[in-house]
């Protein structure tokens, strides 16, 4: 684990709903400050600062790589990985140049469609099963700055796991990493989902979200080993929901 980042607490959602090429010029939004406050309205300033630190650390870790395909996961459920991946995607999309795709591969607990107010009638599982082309599963939200692929209708685990361990999944990663500057993939907890380590093997790197005071060190290490056994690369961890018992600014100065 390279660094531990304080992601901290609250977040809020907004809604809305065509893929873009990586080199395509985005129409410049007017009133940058107003736009930014609209998309990140309700986000705690410390949480936002943590997202910026996380973005900088990811870029630093991957400075020698041409691609940014980042898997977000956790050792066990309920540690906040979906909130962090969703709001990092939203923050990255606020940049004038970055093309960002957020993909829901959390088979056991898909939530991205709920966070962004989208239906879940067609998604990554439909693409992997060959029933929908890529352009049909990509939806645009947040007034056109962020693209999303939802999970799609659930299938049984015996059906979905082989889907992710397939040439179709490899094709999806290769195609989207050329179209976007960042592809963020939200997945189910490693120790609950056999497909998560498989997805990690396709990613440029993996970020693990750990809830402060909840997950034991041994459990985290076991989850990391599960990813690494299939060739996944860990970028680091996000320490989420850290409580400060003295004022936070003192921690930042000592």
N, C-alpha and C positions, 0 to 999 in steps of 0.2 A: 504494500500500500504506500503510494508515494506521498500523498498529503491528506490531511483531514480538513475538510471545509465545514464551517458552520452554516448550515442552510437555514436554520431557525423556522419560523412558524407560518403564519397565515397566508392564504391565497384566495382569490376570487375568480369567477369564471365569466366569460362572455360567449356569445354564439355567432353563428353565420354559416356558409357552404357553397381546375384545369392545370394540368401540369405545365411547368415552365421550363425552358432550357436554361442551363447554368449560365450561359453567356448572355442571356436576354436582359435587356435594360428594363428595370422596373420603373414605372411611372412615379416620379418624385411626388411624395405627399406634401401638401402644404401644411403650414402651422405645425412644424415638427414637435414642439413642446406639447401642444394640445393633443396631437395624435399619440404621443408617448404616454401622456397621462391617461388617455382613454383606454389604451390597451393594457396598461399595468395598474389601472385604478384599483385601490383596495389592497395593494401589495405592501406588506410591511417593509420599511426601508432597510432593515437589517437583512431580511430575506432577499431583497433585491440586490443588496451589496454582495451577499453570498453567491447569488447567481452570476454576477459579474466576475467574481473571483474564480468561480468554477469554470466559466467560459475561458478566462485567461489561462487557467491551468491546463485545460484540455488542449488549447492551441499550443501551449508550450510543450506539452508531452508529445504532440503530433506535428511539431514544426517541420519534421523531415518527411512527412507523409503528404501525398497528393490528395488524400481523401479524408473525410470526417464522417464516418459511419459509427455512431456511438450507441452502445446498448446500455440502458439503465435497468438495473435489477436490484434485488435485495436477497438476503439469505432466507428470510421468512416473510410472510405477508404482513401488511399494515405498517410499513416503515416510511412511507411517504414518497416512494420512487415515482409514482405517476404524477403527483403534484409538481415535483422538481423537474421531471422531463418536460411536462407540458408548459410550465412557466419559463424554463430555459429556452424552449422552442419559440415561445412568444417573444421573449426578450431579443433573441438572435434575429428574429424576423423584422424587428424594428429598424435594423440597420438598412441603409440605403442600398447596399450591394449584395448582401447575403441572401441566398435562396435556401429556404429551410423546409424540410419535410419531417413531419412527426408521424410515426407508424405505430399502431397498436398491435403488438404481438403477445399481449398478456392473455393467453388462452383461457386461463382459469378465472380471471377477473378483469375483463376489458372495461375500461372506464373513460377512455379518451372521447368517445362519441357523446357520453353524458356531459363531460366537462365543457364541450364546445357546442352542445345543443344540436348534434347531428343524428340522423337516423343511422341504424347499423344494418341496413338490409343488404349491403354489398361492401366487401372489404378485402383484406389480404388473403383470407382463406379462399375467396372466390377466384382470385388471381392464381393462387397456387394450385387450385383444383382444375384450372383451365376453363372456367365458366365465365370469366370476365377479363378483358384486356386491361393493361395498366391505366390507360387514360380514363377508364370508367370508374376506377376505384379511388382516384385522387380527387379530393374536395378542397376548395379554397375557402378560408375563413378569415376573420379579423380584417375585413375590408380589403381582401386580396393580397395580404402580405405573408400568409402562412398556409402551406398545403398540408393536408392530413389524409392518412389512409387508416380507416377504422378496421376493426377485426372482421366484421361480417358475422352472419349467423353461426352459432356454435355448432361444432361437430364433436363426436366422441374423441377421446385422447388417442385411441388406437388408429384413428383416421388422421388427426391433425399432426401427430409427431412425424410420420413419414413425409408429410407435406413440406415441413421445414428442412428436412434432410433430403433435399432434392435438387435437381438441376434447375428447376423452376425458381427456387429460392435464390440460388446463385445468380440467375439471370436478373431477378428483381433487384438484388443488391448492386450488381454491375450497372444496371440501367439507371437506378436512382442516384448513385454516387456521381454519375456523370452529369446528371440534370441539376443537382443541388450542391451547395457548399457544405451544408450540414444535413445529415439524415440521422434523426434521433429515434431510437427504437425502445419503446416501453415493453417490458416483458414481465412474466409472472416470477414469483420468488423462486430462486434456484433450487432449493431443496424440496419444493412442491411441484415442480414442473420439469419433466425430463427433456422437453424441447428447448428450454432456455439455454443450456450449455451449447446446444447445436447452433442456435441463433448467434450466440457469442462467438462462435468460430468464424462467422462471416463478417463480424464487425471489425472496424479498425481498432477499437478499444472498448473496454467495459468500465462503467462507473457503478460502484455498489453503494446503495443508500443504507445507512445504518442508523436506527433510532437510538439516541443516547439513553443509556441505562436499561435498554430492553434486551438486546441480543448479546449472547455470550461470545467471548473471543473464540472459543473452540468451534462454535457454529459458523462464525464468519470464516474462519480458516478452512473449514470443510467445504463451504460454498465456493471459496476462491479456488481450491484445488479441483473442484468439479468442473469449473470453467477452464482452468489451465490444462486439464487432461485432454481436452478436445482442441487445444491450440489457441484458446482465447487469450487476449492480452488485457491485463488489468491496468487502468490508468490511475486509479485511486479510489478513495471513499468519500462520501458526503456524510458528515455527522449531523443528523437531523434532530430538531426539537431539543437542542441543548438548553438547559436551564442555567441562568446565571444567578448565583446567590449573593454576589456583590455587583455593583453597577458594571455593565458590560464594557464601558470605555476603559475601566481599570484593567480588565483582562487584555484589551488591545494594546495597552501601554506597557505591560510587564512581560 
